Amino acid sequence: MLRKIEIAGGAAGPRLLVTGGVHGDEYEPMVACRRLVAALCPAAADREGRLVGDAFECAALRGQVSVIPCVNEPAFVRGTRTADDGLDLARICPGNPTGSITEQIGHALSEEIRQADYYIDLHTGGLAYRIWPLAGYTLHPDPTILAEQRRMARAFNLPVIWGTSPALNGRSLSVARDAGVPAIYAEYQGGSDCRIDGVEAYLAGCLNVLGELGMMPRSPFESRCRYVVEDEREGSGHFQVKQPAPITGIFTPCVELGDRVGQGARLGVVHSADGRAQTDVVADNAGLVLMLPAVPRVVAGQATAAVLEVT
């Protein structure tokens, strides 16, 4: 069910699992996964960059890297976030081996996560949202696992590091949490294109983590991290409930991703399609603009922005 690529190292070591395409409309992770395989094993790709198999060797690698470039292929084929059963794969893990297509994929993904020693899950905002680049993790109750996740997130080297409530279930990281597998996820922009800067950042991030874990040589790099936030409050990390649109209409932002705003700041305005109604969206709290819609149309109750409280 899951098309997996295995790269075996020249010496014993841990197994790192890297996944992309948990949602079918998130393209940079899929490309970054292919690029990661080619970077670790140049013989894995032909002159046009196509992968030519599913099992390779890398003498410089200590351990094993398992890569699943597109976890949710049925959703990708549809060009949407979810498969035709309408279930969000990032909400139904650990899935069900006899359930709908998404539940079966969730079960297969969960089995792969449980077999890993470390896990990286790559995302974007999809077609609906744009997200300021971040590496995140759950605030795991085991201090040893939490320390490993902090180390991985810092090595991934994006502008924001965000530790959030461990109580959110149904996700790939909640499966890792329950299995005791140190895990991080990443978000980088979104929309209908595939940004090369996102692909390059994800490739570099994965290689940095491999170096941090001692799985391969990696040169020192300049830190891009600007904010480190840990928020144990229930629901932290849940983008889709932030700053709900008061009406259905066209959202025009007044801010950009990465802006610092104060509480009550005007984030944008929603006009009804007929132009007869207008209402402002204002920030519930001060902080960093972390998420904005990727398309102008918003539906009443839909998140219009997320503002991350930072110090």
C-alpha positions in Angstrom: 0.0 0.0 0.0 2.8 2.4 0.8 5.6 2.8 -1.8 8.7 2.8 0.3 12.4 3.3 -0.6 15.0 1.8 1.7 18.6 3.0 1.9 21.0 0.7 3.8 24.1 2.1 5.4 27.6 0.7 5.4 27.5 0.3 9.2 25.0 -0.5 11.8 22.9 2.3 13.3 19.4 3.6 13.8 16.5 3.7 11.3 15.2 7.1 10.3 11.8 7.2 8.6 11.0 10.3 6.4 7.5 10.8 5.0 5.9 13.2 2.6 2.4 13.4 1.0 0.4 12.6 4.1 -2.0 15.1 2.4 -2.3 14.8 -1.4 -1.9 18.6 -2.1 1.4 19.1 -0.4 4.1 18.9 -3.1 7.4 20.1 -1.7 7.7 17.2 0.7 7.3 14.7 -2.2 10.0 16.3 -4.3 12.3 16.7 -1.3 11.9 13.0 -0.5 13.0 12.1 -4.0 15.9 14.5 -3.8 16.9 13.0 -0.4 17.2 9.5 -1.9 19.3 10.8 -4.8 21.5 12.8 -2.4 22.2 9.8 -0.3 22.7 7.4 -3.2 23.4 9.1 -6.6 22.9 5.8 -8.3 19.3 5.8 -7.2 18.3 8.3 -9.9 18.8 8.5 -13.6 20.0 11.5 -15.6 16.5 13.0 -15.5 16.2 12.6 -11.7 13.9 9.6 -11.8 14.3 7.0 -9.1 15.3 3.6 -10.6 14.5 1.3 -7.8 13.3 0.9 -4.2 16.4 -0.5 -2.4 19.9 1.1 -2.4 23.1 1.3 -0.4 25.0 4.2 1.0 28.5 3.4 2.3 28.7 6.7 4.2 25.5 6.1 6.1 25.3 4.5 9.5 22.0 2.7 9.9 19.0 2.9 7.6 16.9 5.5 6.0 13.3 4.6 4.9 11.6 7.2 2.7 7.9 7.3 1.7 7.6 10.2 -0.7 3.8 10.1 -1.1 2.0 8.4 1.8 -1.5 9.3 0.6 -1.4 8.4 -3.1 -5.2 8.3 -3.6 -5.4 11.9 -2.3 -2.6 12.9 -4.6 -4.3 11.4 -7.6 -7.4 13.4 -6.8 -5.4 16.5 -6.4 -6.9 17.1 -3.0 -6.0 17.0 0.7 -7.9 13.8 1.3 -8.9 10.6 -0.6 -12.4 10.0 -1.8 -13.6 8.9 1.6 -13.1 12.5 2.8 -11.1 11.5 5.9 -8.0 13.5 7.0 -5.1 11.1 7.3 -3.6 13.4 9.9 -6.7 12.9 12.2 -7.4 9.2 12.0 -4.1 7.5 12.9 -3.5 4.7 13.9 -6.1 3.8 11.3 -7.9 0.5 10.7 -6.6 -2.3 8.5 -10.1 -3.2 7.4 -11.5 0.3 7.2 -11.8 2.8 4.4 -8.9 3.6 2.1 -7.6 6.4 4.4 -8.0 4.3 7.5 -6.0 1.5 5.8 -3.2 3.9 4.8 -3.2 5.2 8.4 -2.7 1.7 9.7 0.1 1.0 7.3 1.8 4.4 8.1 1.5 3.7 11.8 3.2 0.3 11.4 6.1 2.0 9.6 6.4 4.6 12.4 6.5 2.0 15.1 9.4 0.2 13.4 11.5 3.4 13.2 14.0 4.8 15.7 13.5 8.4 14.5 10.8 10.0 12.4 10.5 13.2 10.2 7.1 14.0 8.7 7.2 16.7 6.0 4.1 19.0 5.3 3.0 22.3 3.8 -0.2 24.3 4.1 -1.5 22.5 1.0 -3.9 24.3 -1.3 -5.7 26.0 1.5 -3.0 27.8 3.6 0.5 29.2 3.6 2.6 28.6 6.7 5.8 30.3 7.9 8.5 27.7 7.9 8.7 25.7 11.2 9.8 22.5 12.7 7.5 21.1 15.4 7.3 18.3 18.0 5.0 17.2 20.8 6.1 18.0 24.4 6.6 14.3 25.1 6.3 13.3 28.8 9.5 11.3 28.6 12.4 13.8 29.0 14.8 11.7 27.0 12.5 11.5 24.0 11.7 15.2 24.4 15.4 16.1 24.4 15.9 14.1 21.2 13.0 15.9 19.5 14.4 19.3 20.5 17.7 18.3 19.1 16.2 17.1 15.8 14.0 20.3 15.4 17.0 22.6 16.0 19.1 20.6 13.5 16.3 20.8 10.9 17.1 24.6 10.9 13.9 26.5 10.0 13.0 29.9 11.4 10.5 28.6 14.0 10.8 25.7 16.5 7.4 24.9 18.1 6.7 22.4 20.8 3.0 21.7 21.3 0.6 19.8 23.4 1.1 16.0 23.4 -2.6 15.5 23.8 -3.6 15.9 20.2 -4.5 12.4 18.8 -5.0 10.9 15.3 -1.7 12.3 14.0 1.4 10.6 12.8 3.3 12.2 15.7 0.7 10.9 18.2 1.6 7.4 16.9 5.3 8.1 17.4 4.5 9.5 20.8 2.8 6.3 21.9 5.5 4.2 20.4 8.3 6.1 22.1 9.8 7.2 18.8 11.4 10.7 18.7 9.6 12.6 15.9 9.4 16.0 14.4 7.2 17.5 11.6 7.9 20.4 9.4 5.7 23.0 7.6 6.9 25.2 4.7 4.5 27.6 2.9 1.8 26.0 0.7 -0.4 26.9 -2.2 -0.8 25.5 -5.7 2.9 25.6 -6.7 6.0 23.7 -5.6 8.6 26.1 -4.3 12.2 25.3 -4.9 13.2 27.1 -1.6 10.9 24.7 0.3 12.4 21.7 -1.4 15.9 22.8 -0.7 15.1 23.6 2.9 13.6 20.2 3.5 16.5 18.4 1.8 19.0 20.3 3.9 16.9 19.8 7.0 16.8 16.0 6.6 20.6 15.9 5.9 21.2 18.0 9.0 19.2 15.7 11.2 21.1 12.7 9.8 24.3 14.5 10.8 23.0 15.4 14.2 22.1 11.8 14.9 25.5 10.6 13.9 24.2 8.7 10.9 26.4 10.4 8.3 29.0 13.2 8.1 27.6 16.7 7.9 29.4 20.0 7.8 28.5 22.7 10.4 25.7 25.1 9.2 24.6 28.6 10.2 21.4 28.5 12.3 18.3 30.0 10.7 16.2 29.6 13.9 14.7 32.9 15.2 12.0 31.7 17.6 11.7 28.7 20.0 8.3 28.3 21.5 6.9 25.5 23.7 3.2 25.7 24.5 1.7 22.9 26.6 -1.9 24.3 26.5 -4.5 22.0 25.2 -5.1 22.4 21.5 -1.8 24.2 20.8 -0.5 23.2 17.4 -4.1 23.1 15.9 -3.9 25.6 13.0 -7.4 25.1 11.7 -9.3 26.6 14.6 -7.4 30.0 14.7 -9.0 33.4 13.9 -12.2 32.0 12.3 -13.8 34.0 9.4 -16.9 35.8 10.7 -18.6 35.6 7.3 -18.1 33.8 4.0 -16.4 36.0 1.5 -13.0 37.2 0.1 -10.2 37.6 2.6 -7.6 40.4 2.0 -4.7 40.1 4.4 -3.2 43.2 6.0 -0.1 41.4 7.2 2.5 39.0 5.8 3.8 35.7 7.1 6.5 36.3 9.6 5.2 39.7 10.7 5.1 40.6 14.4 1.7 41.9 15.4 0.1 43.1 18.6 -3.1 41.9 20.2 -6.1 43.4 18.5 -4.0 44.2 15.3 -6.0 44.1 12.0 -4.9 40.9 10.3 -7.2 41.3 7.3 -10.7 42.0 6.1 -13.4 39.8 4.7 -15.8 41.2 2.1 -18.9 39.2 1.1 -18.9 38.2 -2.6 -21.6 40.8 -3.4 -19.7 43.5 -1.6 -22.5 44.4 0.7 -20.9 43.1 3.9 -17.5 43.7 5.4 -15.8 42.7 8.6 -12.3 42.8 10.1 -10.3 40.0 11.4 -8.2 41.0 14.4 -5.5 39.2 16.3 -6.6 37.4 19.5 -3.1 37.6 20.8 0.3 39.3 20.1 2.9 37.3 18.3 4.2 36.0 14.9 1.9 35.6 11.9 2.4 31.9 11.3 -0.4 31.0 8.8 -2.6 32.8 6.2 -5.0 31.5 3.6 -3.4 30.5 0.2 -6.6 31.5 -1.7 -8.8 34.6 -1.1 -12.1 32.7 -0.6 -12.9 31.8 3.0 -16.0 30.2 4.5 -17.6 31.4 7.8 -15.8 29.6 10.6 -12.7 28.8 8.6 -9.4 29.8 10.0 -8.0 33.0 8.4 -4.7 33.3 10.3 -2.7 31.9 13.1 -0.6 34.1 15.4 2.0 32.3 17.4 2.7 33.8 20.8 6.5 34.4 21.0 8.9 36.1 23.3 
